[in-house]
Amino acid sequence: MSTIITVYHKKGTYIARAAGHKGTASHALSARLAANGMAFKMGLDFTLLHDQGEEDGNYTFTHPQERTA
């Protein structure tokens, strides 16, 4: 099963969340960097994130593994 990370933009910052994970990660430059930070916090290899695109201001990234942390 894969992990899904969603990112939204608020007040100049991209904020990443993952379902079933309490934490968040943020970055000022891009949705990709916020998603990378979230994957890192979850113990996942961020280089395996796949960008699913943007819809209604929300960005979706998937990772082929389930979270480990």
Rosetta blueprint (number, residue, H / E / L):
1 M L
2 S L
3 T E
4 I E
5 I E
6 T E
7 V E
8 Y E
9 H E
10 K E
11 K L
12 G L
13 T E
14 Y E
15 I E
16 A E
17 R E
18 A E
19 A L
20 G L
21 H L
22 K L
23 G L
24 T E
25 A E
26 S E
27 H E
28 A L
29 L L
30 S L
31 A H
32 R H
33 L H
34 A H
35 A H
36 N H
37 G H
38 M H
39 A H
40 F H
41 K H
42 M L
43 G L
44 L L
45 D L
46 F H
47 T H
48 L H
49 L L
50 H E
51 D E
52 Q E
53 G E
54 E E
55 E E
56 D L
57 G L
58 N E
59 Y E
60 T E
61 F E
62 T E
63 H E
64 P L
65 Q L
66 E L
67 R L
68 T L
69 A L
